[in-house]
Amino acid sequence: MDTLRNVYRLVFVVYSLLIFSCSSNSLSSKISKEFIDANFKDYEPVYNLLLDSSNFYVESALKTFGGEYTSNWFLDSMICINSTNDKLVGILISSKGNGSENFIDMATKILGKQIDGKWYFWKGIETFAIVREEFGYSENNAPPVIVLSSLARHYLLTSALVKQQSNYEVNDEWINKIFYTTGYDPTYTKEQSDSLHWHLIMDKWNHKIDTNEYKPLKKFHKDKPTS
């Protein structure tokens, strides 16, 4: 019976991902894998910097990284860097694991900006709640990394790539929309938005979690999840 249930779950997830891949402008698993295979080595140093920085923010108990502080988490292997190499978008994914009362997993955009030759990172405001029962999983059956990544990319990286000849490249227009439109006052000038970004970069250090409010929970990251 358990084997049959697992088969049904796998069929359900595959069917769901097939529907995603047919959606307009969606980022299918096939396309994202093709992009990662072709580009990961080029952006690996920035990926490692983002991973190390995220780990430092989590271990420093910064409030904006509270979801990762209290959960298992990993940095998705796909990050999108614009053509001028000064802005990026990645995804942090956190999971409560098995046996938790709260079994909604979360994916959140993390943004990066290169200023005077140095990368700075902060949490974006766009998140996606992965309700397990909607995707054939449950409290004691956490989705594997490949499923979490596929769902997160579909919902948070839609329109991230454009096809140029036979290759997929990061969509600069999509990047600029995130940095200068999405979630911010649409009347802001570019200069006002840049000032806001710097405030978000620096202000995160002013707010830390009171660790006495949390029970000791296991925290970990996956360096390069296979997906």
C-alpha positions as CSV (number, residue, x, y, z in Angstrom):
1,M,0.0,0.0,0.0
2,D,2.8,2.4,0.9
3,T,4.5,1.7,-2.4
4,L,1.3,2.4,-4.3
5,R,0.8,5.6,-2.4
6,N,4.3,6.7,-3.3
7,V,3.6,5.9,-7.0
8,Y,0.5,8.0,-6.9
9,R,2.4,10.9,-5.2
10,L,5.1,10.7,-7.9
11,V,2.5,10.7,-10.7
12,F,0.8,13.7,-9.1
13,V,4.0,15.7,-8.8
14,V,5.1,14.9,-12.3
15,Y,1.7,15.9,-13.6
16,S,1.8,19.1,-11.7
17,L,5.3,20.0,-13.0
18,L,4.2,19.2,-16.6
19,I,1.3,21.7,-16.2
20,F,3.8,24.2,-14.9
21,S,6.1,23.7,-17.9
22,C,3.2,24.4,-20.3
23,S,2.2,27.7,-18.6
24,S,3.0,30.9,-20.4
25,N,6.5,32.2,-19.6
26,S,6.9,29.5,-16.9
27,L,10.4,28.2,-16.1
28,S,10.3,24.5,-16.7
29,S,12.6,22.0,-15.1
30,K,14.1,21.2,-18.4
31,I,14.9,24.9,-19.2
32,S,16.3,25.6,-15.8
33,K,18.5,22.5,-15.9
34,E,19.8,23.5,-19.3
35,F,20.6,27.0,-18.0
36,I,22.4,25.7,-14.9
37,D,24.4,23.1,-16.8
38,A,25.5,25.8,-19.3
39,N,26.2,28.6,-16.8
40,F,26.9,27.3,-13.3
41,K,30.7,27.2,-13.6
42,D,30.6,30.8,-14.8
43,Y,28.6,32.1,-11.8
44,E,29.9,29.5,-9.2
45,P,32.2,32.1,-7.4
46,V,29.2,34.4,-6.9
47,Y,27.0,31.5,-5.9
48,N,29.5,30.5,-3.3
49,L,29.7,34.1,-2.0
50,L,25.9,34.3,-1.8
51,L,25.8,30.9,0.0
52,D,28.5,31.9,2.5
53,S,26.8,35.3,3.1
54,S,23.4,33.7,3.6
55,N,24.9,31.2,6.1
56,F,26.5,34.1,7.9
57,Y,23.2,36.0,8.1
58,V,21.4,32.9,9.4
59,E,24.0,32.1,12.0
60,S,24.0,35.8,13.1
61,A,20.2,35.4,13.8
62,L,19.2,38.3,11.6
63,K,15.4,38.7,11.8
64,T,15.0,38.8,8.0
65,F,16.5,35.4,7.9
66,G,14.4,34.0,10.7
67,G,12.7,31.4,8.5
68,E,16.1,29.9,7.7
69,Y,17.2,30.2,11.3
70,T,14.4,28.0,12.5
71,S,14.4,25.5,9.5
72,N,16.4,23.4,7.3
73,W,17.4,25.5,4.3
74,F,19.4,25.6,1.1
75,L,20.3,28.1,-1.6
76,D,18.9,26.9,-4.9
77,S,21.6,26.2,-7.5
78,M,20.0,28.6,-10.0
79,I,20.9,32.3,-9.6
80,C,20.2,35.0,-12.3
81,I,22.8,37.7,-12.9
82,N,22.1,40.5,-15.3
83,S,24.3,41.3,-18.3
84,T,26.2,44.1,-16.6
85,N,27.1,41.7,-13.7
86,D,25.8,44.1,-11.0
87,K,22.4,42.6,-9.9
88,L,21.3,39.1,-9.1
89,V,18.3,37.2,-8.0
90,G,18.4,33.8,-6.2
91,I,16.1,31.7,-4.1
92,L,16.5,30.5,-0.5
93,I,14.3,27.5,0.3
94,S,13.4,26.5,3.8
95,S,11.7,23.3,5.0
96,K,10.5,22.2,8.4
97,G,11.4,18.6,7.5
98,N,9.4,15.7,8.8
99,G,7.3,15.4,11.9
100,S,6.7,19.2,12.3
101,E,3.3,20.7,13.2
102,N,3.9,23.4,10.6
103,F,4.5,21.6,7.3
104,I,4.4,24.6,4.9
105,D,7.7,25.0,3.2
106,M,8.9,28.4,2.0
107,A,10.8,29.9,-0.9
108,T,12.0,33.5,-0.8
109,K,13.9,35.6,-3.3
110,I,17.3,36.9,-2.2
111,L,18.7,39.9,-4.1
112,G,22.2,41.0,-4.7
113,K,23.8,44.2,-5.9
114,Q,27.4,44.9,-6.8
115,I,28.5,48.3,-5.5
116,D,32.0,49.6,-6.0
117,G,33.1,46.1,-7.0
118,K,31.7,44.4,-3.9
119,W,28.5,42.2,-3.7
120,Y,25.8,43.0,-1.1
121,F,22.8,40.9,-0.4
122,W,19.4,41.2,1.2
123,K,16.0,39.4,1.4
124,G,13.5,40.3,-1.3
125,I,9.8,40.6,-0.4
126,E,8.5,38.0,-2.8
127,T,7.9,34.6,-1.2
128,F,6.1,31.4,-2.2
129,A,4.5,29.1,0.4
130,I,4.7,25.5,-0.6
131,V,1.6,23.8,1.0
132,R,2.6,20.2,1.0
133,E,-0.9,18.7,0.7
134,E,-1.4,20.6,-2.5
135,F,1.5,18.7,-4.1
136,G,0.9,15.3,-2.7
137,Y,3.1,15.5,0.4
138,S,2.4,15.6,4.1
139,E,3.7,16.3,7.5
140,N,5.8,13.2,7.6
141,N,6.7,13.3,3.9
142,A,8.7,16.4,3.1
143,P,9.2,17.2,-0.6
144,P,12.7,16.4,-1.9
145,V,15.1,19.1,-3.0
146,I,14.3,18.6,-6.7
147,V,10.6,19.2,-6.1
148,L,11.1,22.2,-3.9
149,S,13.5,23.8,-6.4
150,S,11.2,23.1,-9.4
151,L,8.2,24.7,-7.6
152,A,10.2,27.7,-6.3
153,R,11.7,28.4,-9.7
154,H,8.3,28.1,-11.4
155,Y,6.6,30.6,-9.1
156,L,9.5,33.0,-8.4
157,L,11.6,33.0,-11.5
158,T,8.9,33.2,-14.2
159,S,10.2,35.2,-17.1
160,A,13.7,35.2,-15.7
161,L,15.2,33.8,-18.9
162,V,15.0,34.7,-22.6
163,K,16.1,32.6,-25.5
164,Q,18.9,34.1,-27.6
165,Q,19.5,31.9,-30.6
166,S,20.0,28.4,-29.1
167,N,20.9,29.6,-25.5
168,Y,18.9,30.9,-22.6
169,E,20.1,34.1,-21.0
170,V,19.0,36.1,-18.0
171,N,16.3,38.7,-18.9
172,D,17.6,42.1,-17.9
173,E,14.2,43.6,-18.1
174,W,12.9,41.1,-15.6
175,I,15.8,41.9,-13.3
176,N,15.2,45.7,-13.5
177,K,11.5,45.2,-12.8
178,I,12.3,43.4,-9.6
179,F,14.8,46.0,-8.4
180,Y,12.9,49.1,-9.5
181,T,9.2,48.2,-9.6
182,T,8.0,45.1,-7.8
183,G,7.1,45.8,-4.2
184,Y,8.3,49.4,-4.2
185,D,6.5,52.7,-4.7
186,P,6.1,53.0,-8.5
187,T,6.7,56.7,-8.2
188,Y,10.2,56.2,-7.0
189,T,13.0,57.3,-9.2
190,K,15.9,55.0,-9.9
191,E,18.0,57.0,-7.4
192,Q,15.4,56.7,-4.7
193,S,15.2,52.9,-5.3
194,D,19.0,52.6,-5.1
195,S,18.9,54.5,-1.8
196,L,16.2,52.1,-0.5
197,H,18.3,49.1,-1.5
198,W,21.2,50.4,0.4
199,H,19.0,50.9,3.4
200,L,17.7,47.3,3.2
201,I,21.3,46.0,2.9
202,M,22.5,47.9,6.0
203,D,19.3,47.9,8.1
204,K,19.1,44.1,8.4
205,W,22.0,44.2,10.9
206,N,19.9,46.3,13.2
207,H,17.4,43.6,13.9
208,K,18.3,40.3,15.4
209,I,16.3,37.4,16.7
210,D,16.0,36.9,20.4
211,T,17.3,33.4,20.4
212,N,15.7,32.8,23.9
213,E,12.4,32.7,22.1
214,Y,13.3,29.7,20.0
215,K,13.9,26.2,21.0
216,P,17.3,24.8,19.7
217,L,16.6,23.6,16.2
218,K,18.8,21.9,13.7
219,K,20.0,24.2,10.9
220,F,21.8,23.3,7.8
221,H,22.4,24.2,4.2
222,K,23.1,22.2,1.0
223,D,26.1,23.6,-1.0
224,K,25.0,22.6,-4.4
225,P,21.7,20.6,-4.4
226,T,21.3,18.5,-7.5
227,S,18.2,19.6,-9.3
